[in-house]
Amino acid sequence: MVDRLKNKNALITGASRGIGRAVAEAYAAEGANLVLNARDPKRLEQTAADIRATYGAEVSIFPCDIADRSSVHAMVQQSDAQKPIDILVNNAGIYKPLPFVEYEFEDFQNIIDVNLYGVIHVTQFMLKNMMARKSGVVLNMASTAGKWGSRNQSAYNMSKHAIVGLTRCLGLEMAPHNIRANAICPFIVETDLSETFLGGHAEVLGVSRETVEERFKNLVPLHKRWIRPDEIAGLAVYLVSDESSYVTGQAWTIDGGYTMV
């Protein structure tokens, strides 16, 4: 299918690589105009240039740290003034694995500041504009860690549980305003973050990175591999398109069957 998002304007955080970049490319292929956010301006501009060259999409960038509320406010207001944003994808996130008692308070604070408060900042400002127009879609990138407990990553799990809960609340509150909100909950995706996952857990467990990778892949019934970013992007297109116009407040698991084991 093509042009499912024709003339739609999408703001995507954490868009310079990994899932965010894959989602941006998929949206551009479906006709959307893009505003891309990430902290690294050089990498962000390269991503934007690649998408323009490949898909001919209109792409603008706004580098900032979504944990900085004032910067986020400026990003939302400037972006929405140029082209009213129809679609918000909250994708930016960070990760650090440790046993609960070994986390420093600053570790919790850093993860919550980005993974939760960052989403709150962007979404609050954007929803006010969407509510005025009586139209919009919010897509939050959560995790299987937002649905179940897991060892040695309590800070990350806390943040993603909160995102799943927020998504459900937004689905209810925003329905009268014709605004939908959903979340995607992947298992391990083949990105830079998966390398942080593997290396971090290897250090915590005192085993090799390869051992950790083998252990976790063996927990996946389907294909015994990580999720490709484009597999997340396909679902991300569906959840913001008119095809899912009756879907809201849901947290979609994509994990190759991992959570059924």
ABEGO torsion letter per residue (X at the ends): XBGAABGBBBBBBGAABEAAAAAAAAAAAAGBBBBBBBABAAAAAAAAAAAAAAAGBBBBBBBBBAABAAAAAAAAAAAAAABBBABBBBABBBBBBBBAAABBAAAAAAAAAAAAAAAAAAAAAAAAAAAAAGBEBBBBBBBAAAABBBBGAAAAAAAAAAAAAAAAAAAAAAAAAGBBBBBBBBBBBBBAAAAAAAAAAAAAAGBBAAAAAAAAAAABABGGBBBBAAAAAAAAAAAABAAAAABBGBBBBBAGGAAAX
